[in-house]
Amino acid sequence: MTLRVLVVASEMSPLVKTGGLADVVGALPAALAREGVEIRTLLPGYPGVLAALGHGETVLSFDDLFGGPAWVQEGRLDDAVIYALVAPHLYARDGGLYTDAGGADYPDNAFRFAALAFAGAEIAQGALAGFAPGVLHAHDWQAALAPAYLHYSGKPRPATIVTVHNIAFQGQFGRGLLRALRLPPDSFHMGGVEYYGSIGFLKAGLQLCDRITTVSPTYALEIETSEFGMGLDGLLRARADVVSGILNGVDESVWNPATDDLIAARYDAATLGKRAKNRVALQKRLRLDPDPDAFLLGVVSRMSWQKGQDMLLANLPQLMARRTQLALIGAGDKHLEDSFLAAQAAHPGRVGVMIGYSEALAHLVQAGVDAFLVPSRFEPCGLTQLYALRYGAVPIVARVGGLKDTIVDANEMALQSGAATGVQFSPPTAESFAMALRQAEDLFRDKATWRRLQTNGMKTDVSWRHPARHYAALYREAARA
């Protein structure tokens, strides 16, 4: 029997994307359909979403949704049903999804995403004719108030699940907004929406939902500790019996070197020699020296303390003292951006940097580099190391969160057994990273060993098949309960 699920999220690839959340939400409908789960997704009606979906049928209207009229428009993305919450006063913006053109948070973000959660709760309780979901699945703080609205409605409701993609982002707003957010006075307490004297969107969802998931088994354990829990570890320890980790997967129709139109030469595990053409194209694109024997390292990442780029900067002098090149795409912290641009100027032909993001160049990096770097201090799951496995770029990763769960370290036993797929380091410090980089370069100079690491990675199943089965089982368990 088909189980119906309403997914509520603030982004979904390919309609609108700032990070891995969008990739997960975009992949779920097709992946879960094979497991007998019908997913419909509710998104904010950003201009880009509405343009992509076109003019669909209006299936639900609100006379006043936090400051203006709003309506839900139904559309389709391939075979997936999408509900766009059209609220021009909340989403018709020229800036980003969460920040204005200057990078500052929109001052009405509390209402923008409370509206998304409120509409999700209404749909979950049968506001749409012919659609009665058995589960509401909310992603991150932007949707996490939905379980609270359902809890305090006093009406029958479906099961609720909240997935945490990064617990560092929590959505905290002043307690004075309680009434304006349509939350009852008795919701403001430790067992409700109150969080250190404020209204906590993510905290409310984690407190009041039926099941909690995050995007890797290790991160599910980490966030129950004071080191990684960002203030929510006590709540998560108290609810440990409903917390689980399900690894993300990769959309194989998009990330497949054998069919990828965005790279210079297609290849698979049996034709790895063709990767050399992608290396040449990448070196040309980023103005790196055409050196076929340099150890070419790649990074595609948001630039932040979390992602550990400062540790890479600390290791650049010794990397540049060896036959090494760096290809980096990213944006974020201005100091880090400026530091990498300065490194590019100081080491022309050895360091190539693009500030910003290009999907085509991101694919070419994965297809052209020898090793892919993910030195994160914490990483809920990570997708770029999974793309690297698919493309034969050997990952060098910190032993945290989903990086620990997805990469098999090239220690002596793993090399002997033929299981190794990359290099891990711990703790996440510049010194440990330096040792991992040296180890990886030694492995790279042993061509037979490096080829085995590449082929092991390319043969690893990083698809949505296994995660989809876990999600389907969780949905059914929650719905039965």
C-alpha positions in Angstrom: 0.0 0.0 0.0 1.3 3.4 -0.9 2.2 5.7 2.0 1.8 9.4 1.4 4.3 11.9 2.8 4.4 15.7 2.8 7.9 17.0 2.7 8.3 20.6 3.8 11.6 22.3 2.9 13.1 25.7 2.0 14.9 24.5 -1.1 14.9 21.7 -3.6 17.2 20.9 -6.5 17.1 21.7 -9.4 14.5 24.4 -8.6 16.4 26.3 -6.0 19.6 25.5 -4.2 22.2 26.9 -1.8 23.6 23.5 -0.5 23.2 19.8 0.1 19.7 20.2 1.6 18.4 20.9 -1.9 20.0 17.8 -3.3 18.5 15.6 -0.7 15.0 17.1 -1.0 15.2 16.9 -4.8 16.3 13.2 -4.8 13.7 11.9 -2.3 10.6 11.7 -4.5 12.1 9.4 -7.1 14.1 7.4 -4.7 11.1 6.8 -2.4 8.7 6.1 -5.2 10.5 2.8 -5.7 9.8 2.0 -2.1 6.0 2.5 -2.4 6.1 6.0 -0.9 4.5 9.0 -2.6 6.1 12.3 -1.7 4.7 15.7 -2.3 6.9 18.7 -1.5 6.0 22.1 -0.2 8.4 24.9 -1.0 8.4 28.7 -0.6 7.2 30.4 -3.7 10.5 32.1 -4.5 10.6 33.8 -8.0 12.9 31.0 -9.3 10.5 28.3 -8.2 7.5 29.9 -9.7 9.2 30.6 -12.9 10.3 27.0 -13.2 6.9 25.5 -12.3 4.8 27.9 -14.4 1.2 28.7 -13.7 -0.3 25.8 -11.8 -3.7 25.2 -10.1 -4.3 27.1 -6.9 -5.3 24.4 -4.3 -5.3 26.4 -1.1 -5.7 30.0 -0.1 -5.0 32.2 2.9 -6.6 35.6 3.3 -3.8 36.7 5.6 -0.6 34.7 6.1 1.7 36.7 8.3 1.1 40.0 6.7 -0.6 39.4 3.3 -2.6 37.0 1.2 -1.1 33.8 0.1 -2.0 30.7 -1.8 -0.6 27.2 -2.6 0.0 26.5 -6.3 0.4 22.9 -7.5 3.0 22.1 -10.1 5.2 19.2 -11.3 8.8 18.5 -11.6 9.2 15.4 -13.7 6.9 12.9 -11.9 7.0 14.7 -8.5 4.2 16.9 -7.2 5.4 20.3 -5.9 3.3 22.7 -3.9 4.6 26.3 -4.0 3.5 28.6 -1.3 3.0 31.9 -3.2 3.3 34.8 -0.8 4.7 37.8 -2.6 5.1 39.8 0.6 7.4 37.1 2.0 9.2 35.6 -1.0 9.3 38.0 -3.9 12.8 39.3 -3.1 15.8 40.2 -5.3 18.4 38.8 -2.9 19.1 35.3 -1.8 16.8 32.7 -0.1 17.7 33.8 3.4 19.7 37.0 3.0 19.5 40.2 1.1 21.9 41.3 -1.6 24.3 42.6 1.1 24.4 39.3 2.9 22.2 40.3 5.9 19.4 38.1 7.1 16.0 39.3 6.0 14.5 40.9 9.1 11.2 39.0 8.6 12.7 35.5 8.3 10.7 34.4 11.3 7.5 35.1 9.4 8.8 33.8 6.0 9.5 30.4 7.4 6.7 30.3 10.0 4.5 30.7 7.0 6.0 27.7 5.3 5.6 25.6 8.4 2.0 26.8 9.0 1.0 26.0 5.5 2.6 22.6 5.8 0.7 21.9 9.0 -2.6 22.9 7.3 -1.9 20.6 4.3 -0.9 17.8 6.7 -4.3 18.0 8.4 -6.2 17.6 5.3 -6.6 21.1 3.8 -6.2 19.7 0.3 -9.0 17.5 -1.2 -7.7 14.1 -2.0 -4.4 14.3 -0.1 -4.1 13.0 3.4 -0.5 12.4 4.3 0.4 9.8 6.9 3.7 11.6 7.6 4.9 15.2 7.6 8.7 15.4 7.0 10.2 18.8 7.9 13.8 19.7 6.9 16.0 22.0 9.0 14.9 25.0 11.1 13.1 26.7 8.2 10.4 23.9 8.3 10.8 22.8 11.9 7.9 24.8 13.3 5.4 22.6 11.5 5.4 19.9 14.2 4.7 22.7 16.8 1.7 24.0 14.8 0.4 20.5 14.5 1.0 19.8 18.2 -0.8 22.9 19.5 -3.7 22.7 17.0 -5.5 20.1 19.1 -6.7 18.3 16.0 -5.8 14.9 14.7 -2.4 14.9 12.9 -0.1 12.7 10.9 3.3 11.5 12.3 6.0 14.1 12.2 9.7 13.7 11.4 12.4 16.5 11.5 15.7 16.0 9.7 18.7 18.0 10.8 21.1 18.8 8.0 23.3 21.1 10.1 22.5 21.7 13.8 24.6 24.9 13.7 21.6 26.7 12.0 18.7 26.8 14.4 16.4 29.7 13.7 16.1 31.7 16.9 13.8 34.7 17.3 12.6 37.0 20.1 9.9 35.8 22.5 7.9 38.9 21.7 6.9 37.3 18.4 5.0 34.4 20.0 1.5 35.8 19.4 2.4 37.1 15.9 3.7 33.7 15.0 0.3 32.2 16.0 1.7 30.2 18.8 -0.3 29.9 22.0 1.0 31.4 25.2 1.3 28.0 26.9 3.8 26.9 24.2 6.5 29.1 25.6 8.2 26.8 28.0 11.1 24.3 28.0 9.0 21.5 26.7 7.6 23.6 23.9 9.1 26.3 21.7 11.2 28.2 24.3 14.9 28.0 23.8 17.2 30.1 26.1 14.6 32.8 26.5 13.9 32.9 22.7 11.6 31.1 20.3 13.7 28.3 18.8 12.3 27.0 15.5 14.6 23.9 15.3 14.4 23.3 19.0 10.6 23.3 18.8 10.6 20.8 16.0 13.1 18.5 17.8 11.0 18.7 21.0 7.6 18.1 19.5 8.1 15.8 16.5 7.7 12.0 16.7 11.1 11.1 15.1 14.4 12.9 14.5 16.8 12.0 11.8 20.1 13.5 10.7 22.2 12.7 7.6 24.7 10.2 8.9 24.9 7.7 11.8 28.0 9.2 13.3 26.5 12.8 13.2 23.4 11.4 15.0 25.7 10.4 17.9 27.9 13.5 17.7 25.0 15.9 18.1 24.1 14.3 21.4 27.5 15.6 22.8 28.3 19.1 24.1 31.1 19.4 21.5 28.7 19.1 18.5 25.2 19.6 19.8 25.3 23.4 19.7 23.2 23.7 22.8 20.6 21.1 21.8 22.6 18.1 23.0 20.6 17.8 26.3 17.3 17.7 24.4 18.7 15.1 21.9 20.1 12.9 24.7 16.7 13.0 26.4 15.1 11.9 23.1 17.9 9.5 22.0 15.4 6.7 21.5 13.8 8.5 18.5 17.1 9.8 17.0 18.6 8.0 14.0 21.1 8.8 11.2 20.5 8.0 7.5 23.3 8.7 5.1 22.6 10.8 2.1 22.9 9.4 -1.4 23.9 10.8 -4.8 21.7 11.4 -7.8 23.4 9.0 -10.2 21.7 10.6 -13.2 23.5 13.9 -12.4 26.8 12.7 -11.0 28.0 9.9 -13.3 31.3 10.3 -15.2 30.2 7.9 -17.8 27.3 10.1 -18.9 28.3 13.6 -17.7 27.9 16.3 -20.3 29.7 18.9 -18.2 33.2 17.3 -18.3 35.8 17.2 -21.1 35.9 13.4 -21.4 33.6 10.7 -20.1 35.0 7.6 -18.5 34.2 4.8 -16.0 36.3 2.6 -13.7 37.5 0.5 -16.7 38.6 3.5 -18.7 40.3 5.7 -16.0 43.0 6.7 -18.4 40.5 9.1 -20.1 40.4 11.2 -16.9 43.7 12.8 -18.1 41.7 14.9 -20.6 39.7 16.4 -17.7 42.8 17.1 -15.8 44.2 19.1 -18.8 40.9 20.9 -19.2 40.8 21.9 -15.5 44.4 23.1 -15.5 43.7 25.2 -18.6 40.4 26.6 -17.1 42.1 27.7 -13.8 45.4 28.7 -15.4 47.4 26.0 -13.8 50.6 24.7 -15.3 50.0 21.8 -17.7 52.0 19.4 -15.5 50.8 15.8 -15.9 52.7 14.6 -12.8 51.8 17.2 -10.3 49.7 16.0 -7.4 46.5 18.0 -8.2 44.2 18.7 -5.2 40.6 19.9 -5.5 38.2 21.8 -3.2 34.6 22.7 -3.9 33.2 24.2 -0.7 31.6 27.0 1.2 34.5 28.9 2.8 34.1 28.9 6.6 35.7 27.8 9.8 33.5 24.7 9.8 34.8 23.6 6.5 38.4 23.9 7.6 39.9 26.0 4.8 42.1 27.8 7.3 43.8 24.4 7.9 44.5 24.2 4.1 45.9 27.7 4.1 48.2 26.7 7.0 49.5 23.8 4.9 49.9 25.7 1.6 53.6 26.6 2.1 54.7 23.0 2.5 52.4 21.9 -0.4 53.9 24.6 -2.6 57.4 23.3 -1.7 56.5 20.0 -3.3 55.1 19.1 -6.8 51.5 20.0 -5.9 48.7 22.0 -7.4 45.4 23.3 -6.0 42.1 23.9 -7.8 39.6 25.6 -5.5 36.0 26.8 -6.0 34.2 28.4 -3.1 32.8 31.5 -1.5 32.0 32.7 2.0 34.2 34.2 4.6 35.8 37.3 3.1 39.1 36.7 4.9 39.4 33.2 3.5 38.4 34.4 0.0 41.1 37.1 0.1 43.7 34.7 1.5 43.2 32.2 -1.3 43.3 34.9 -4.0 46.6 36.1 -2.4 47.9 32.5 -2.6 46.9 32.4 -6.3 48.8 35.6 -6.9 51.8 34.3 -5.0 51.9 30.9 -6.7 50.7 31.4 -10.4 50.3 28.2 -12.2 50.2 26.3 -8.9 47.0 27.6 -7.2 43.8 28.2 -9.2 40.9 29.8 -7.5 37.3 30.7 -8.5 35.4 32.7 -6.0 31.7 31.8 -6.4 30.2 28.6 -7.7 29.8 27.0 -11.1 28.1 23.6 -11.5 30.0 22.9 -14.7 33.4 23.7 -13.1 32.4 21.7 -9.9 31.9 18.6 -12.2 35.2 19.2 -13.9 37.1 19.5 -10.6 35.8 16.1 -9.5 36.7 14.6 -12.9 40.1 16.2 -13.1 41.8 16.3 -9.7 43.8 13.5 -8.2 42.5 14.0 -4.6 39.6 15.9 -3.2 39.9 17.7 0.1 37.2 17.9 2.8 38.9 18.9 6.1 35.8 19.9 7.9 35.8 20.4 11.7 32.3 18.9 11.7 30.3 17.5 8.7 26.8 16.1 9.1 27.1 14.0 6.0 28.8 15.8 3.1 28.0 15.2 -0.6 31.2 16.3 -2.3 33.2 13.3 -1.0 30.5 11.1 -2.4 30.8 12.8 -5.8 34.6 12.4 -5.5 34.2 8.6 -5.0 32.0 8.4 -8.1 34.6 10.3 -10.2 37.8 8.6 -9.1 39.1 11.6 -7.1 40.5 10.1 -3.9 39.0 11.9 -0.9 41.1 13.2 2.0 38.7 13.9 4.8 38.5 14.6 8.5 37.3 11.7 10.6 34.0 13.4 11.6 30.3 12.9 11.0 29.4 11.5 7.6 33.0 11.8 6.3 33.9 9.0 8.8 30.9 6.9 7.7 31.5 7.2 3.9 35.3 6.9 3.4 37.3 3.9 4.3 40.7 5.0 5.5 43.8 3.8 3.6 45.4 2.3 6.7 47.7 -0.8 6.3 44.9 -3.3 7.0 42.4 -1.6 4.6 45.1 -1.5 1.9 45.9 -5.1 2.3 42.3 -6.2 2.3 41.5 -4.0 -0.7 38.8 -2.0 1.1 40.4 1.5 1.2 38.8 4.4 -0.7 40.5 7.5 0.8 42.5 9.0 3.6 41.1 10.1 6.9 42.7 12.3 9.6 41.9 13.0 13.2 41.8 15.3 15.1 40.7 18.0 12.7 43.9 20.1 13.1 46.3 21.6 10.6 49.0 19.2 11.9 46.9 16.1 11.4 45.8 17.4 8.0 49.5 17.8 7.0 50.2 14.2 7.8 47.2 13.1 5.8 48.4 15.1 2.8 51.8 13.6 3.0 50.4 10.1 3.3 48.1 10.7 0.3 51.0 12.0 -1.8 53.1 8.9 -1.0 50.1 6.8 -2.1 49.7 8.8 -5.3 53.3 8.2 -6.3 52.6 4.4 -6.1 50.5 4.3 -9.2 49.1 0.8 -8.7 47.9 1.5 -5.2 46.4 4.8 -6.2 44.5 3.1 -9.1 43.1 0.6 -6.6 41.9 3.5 -4.4 40.2 5.1 -7.4 38.5 2.0 -8.6 37.4 1.0 -5.1 35.7 4.4 -4.7 34.0 4.3 -8.1 32.6 0.8 -7.3 31.2 2.0 -4.0 27.4 2.2 -4.0 26.6 5.8 -3.0 23.2 5.9 -4.6 19.9 6.6 -2.9 18.9 2.9 -2.9 19.9 2.0 0.6 19.0 5.4 2.2 15.6 5.2 0.5 14.9 1.9 2.1 15.8 3.3 5.5 13.5 6.4 5.0 10.6 4.2 3.9 11.0 1.9 6.9 11.1 5.0 9.2 8.1 6.6 7.6 6.0 3.4 8.0 7.1 2.9 11.6 6.2 6.5 12.4 2.9 6.3 10.7 1.9 3.1 12.5 2.9 4.6 15.8 
